[in-house]
């Protein structure tokens, strides 16, 4: 038969085991939560960076296309104006108009108009 002391020792050991298990479970849960939060933050940051890069590239492409179109249109319009002024200058030269007047009206350089007059 067990002694009263042995009985208390056994009960104490059982209570210690139970308390140890409870404490271990609590610590495991805390560590799991901490690790989960850390991993979640890391994944969130990585995904945020990836999305930011993708959006930045998309916006950059859109802005580049828009700016390219604007510049292309400006150059095209300028070229069209120059060609139109050249046509007008040729017609005016064909009617023997003064080179200075033609330069003033078309905005073309007078030396260019004189060279053009010699070609016609």
C-alpha positions in Angstrom: 0.0 0.0 0.0 1.1 3.5 -0.8 1.9 6.0 1.8 0.2 9.3 2.1 3.4 11.0 1.1 3.7 8.8 -2.0 0.1 9.7 -2.9 0.8 13.4 -2.7 3.9 13.0 -4.7 2.0 11.1 -7.5 -0.7 13.8 -7.5 1.9 16.5 -7.6 3.6 14.9 -10.5 0.3 14.5 -12.4 -0.6 18.1 -11.7 2.9 19.2 -12.9 2.5 17.1 -16.1 -0.9 18.7 -16.8 0.4 22.2 -16.0 3.5 21.6 -18.2 1.3 20.4 -21.1 -1.0 23.4 -20.8 2.0 25.8 -20.7 3.6 24.0 -23.6 0.3 24.3 -25.6 0.1 28.0 -24.8 3.6 28.7 -25.8 3.1 26.6 -29.0 0.0 28.6 -29.9 1.9 31.9 -29.2 4.8 30.9 -31.3 2.5 29.7 -34.1 0.7 33.0 -34.1 3.9 35.0 -34.1 5.3 32.9 -37.0 2.1 33.2 -38.9 2.0 37.0 -38.5 5.7 37.3 -39.6 5.1 35.1 -42.7 1.9 36.9 -43.5 3.7 40.3 -43.3 6.5 39.0 -45.4 4.2 37.6 -48.0 2.1 40.8 -48.0 5.2 43.0 -48.5 6.4 40.8 -51.4 2.9 40.8 -53.0 2.7 44.6 -52.5 6.0 45.1 -54.1 5.1 42.9 -57.1 1.8 44.7 -57.6 3.5 48.1 -57.3 6.1 47.1 -59.9 3.4 45.8 -62.3 1.2 48.9 -61.8 4.3 51.2 -62.3 5.2 49.4 -65.5 1.6 49.7 -66.8 1.4 53.4 -66.0 4.8 54.0 -67.5 3.8 52.3 -70.7 0.5 54.2 -70.9 2.3 57.6 -70.2 5.0 56.7 -72.7 2.5 55.9 -75.4 0.5 59.1 -74.7 3.6 61.3 -74.7 4.8 59.6 -77.9 1.5 60.2 -79.6 1.5 63.8 -78.5 5.0 64.4 -79.8 4.3 62.5 -83.0 1.2 64.6 -83.6 3.2 67.8 -82.9 5.9 66.8 -85.3 3.4 65.8 -87.9 1.5 69.0 -87.7 4.7 71.0 -87.9 5.8 69.1 -90.9 2.4 69.6 -92.5 2.6 73.4 -91.9 6.1 73.5 -93.4 5.0 71.5 -96.5 1.9 73.7 -96.8 4.0 76.9 -96.5 6.3 75.5 -99.2 3.4 74.9 -101.5 2.1 78.4 -100.9 5.6 79.9 -101.6 5.9 77.9 -104.8 2.5 79.2 -106.0 3.4 82.8 -105.0 6.8 82.5 -106.9 4.9 81.2 -109.9 2.9 84.5 -109.9 6.2 86.5 -109.6 5.5 87.8 -106.1 8.3 89.4 -104.1 10.5 87.0 -102.1 10.4 89.2 -99.0 6.7 89.3 -99.0 6.5 85.5 -99.5 9.0 85.1 -96.5 6.8 87.3 -94.4 3.6 85.5 -95.2 4.9 81.9 -95.1 7.4 82.3 -92.3 10.0 80.6 -94.5 13.6 82.0 -94.6 14.1 84.5 -97.4 17.3 82.8 -98.5 15.4 79.5 -98.9 12.8 81.3 -100.9 15.4 82.8 -103.2 17.0 79.3 -103.6 13.5 77.9 -104.4 12.9 80.7 -107.0 16.1 79.7 -108.8 15.0 76.0 -109.0 11.7 76.9 -110.6 
